[in-house]
Amino acid sequence: MKKMLLVVFCGVLVGCSYGMRDYIDNPSTLLRDPLTYAHRQELNELERAYLRKEMTYAEYLEQKKQLEEDYDRKVQNRENYD
């Protein structure tokens, strides 16, 4: 009986670790907030566009302000929903 439980436990452990391979390889993804992560990616892309001189500084600041306002609104909606 103990051997059977050990085999089942090992099987479950292997199955879970296989399904969570991405989290095991990069544990920070387990704790990442999708909304914050998407916002950070948008800000990074906006900054890259500015650094590639695809926009003026005023346009950069305006778009950054808009992204921040959108993010704040989404967070507020999420908090009100919870």
N, C-alpha and C positions, 0 to 999 in steps of 0.2 A: 504494500500500500504506500509506503514512504517513497519507494522508487518511482511509483506511478505519479505521485504528487510532484516529485522533483522533476520528472520528465515534462509534465504539463507546465510547471512553472518555467522551466528553461525554454519551452516552446513559446510560451506567451512573451517571455522576455526577448527572445530573438525576433518574434513577430513585431513587437512594439518598436524595438530598436531599428528594424528594417524600415518600418513606416515612418519613423522619425529621423531618418538619416540626415536630412537637411538641418534639423535642429541640433543633432549631435555634432555635425561638422561645423556649424556656425550657431552657437547657443544664443547669441544676442537676438537672433530672429524670433526666438520664442517669446521674448518680452517686448518686441517692437509693436508699437501702436500703429496700425495701418494709416490712420488719419494723419498722425504726426509725421510718419515716414513719407507719405505722399507729399505733404506740405514741404518737407525738407528737400525732396527731390525737385519740386517745382522751383523753389528758391535757388537751388544749385544751378538748374538749367537757365533760369533768368540771369543769374550772375555770369554764367559762361557766355551767354549771348551778349551781355554788356562788355565783357572782356574781349570778345571777338569783334567789338566795335560795330555790332549790328543795331545799336540803339544809342541814343544820347543818355547822359546821366539823368536828365530830367525825366525821360521816358522810363528809365530803369527805376527811379524812385517812385514814379506814379504806379507802375506795374507791381512793384514790391509792396506798396501800400495797399493796392487792391488785393493782392494775394493774402496779405496779413488780415485784412478785413474779412475776406471770404473764410479764412481759416478760423478766425474768432467766431464768426457766425455759425460755422459748422460745429465747433466745439460747444457753443452755447446751445444749439439745437440738440446735440447729443446729450448734454447734461440735463436739459429739460425733458428729454425723452426717457432717460433712466429714472 
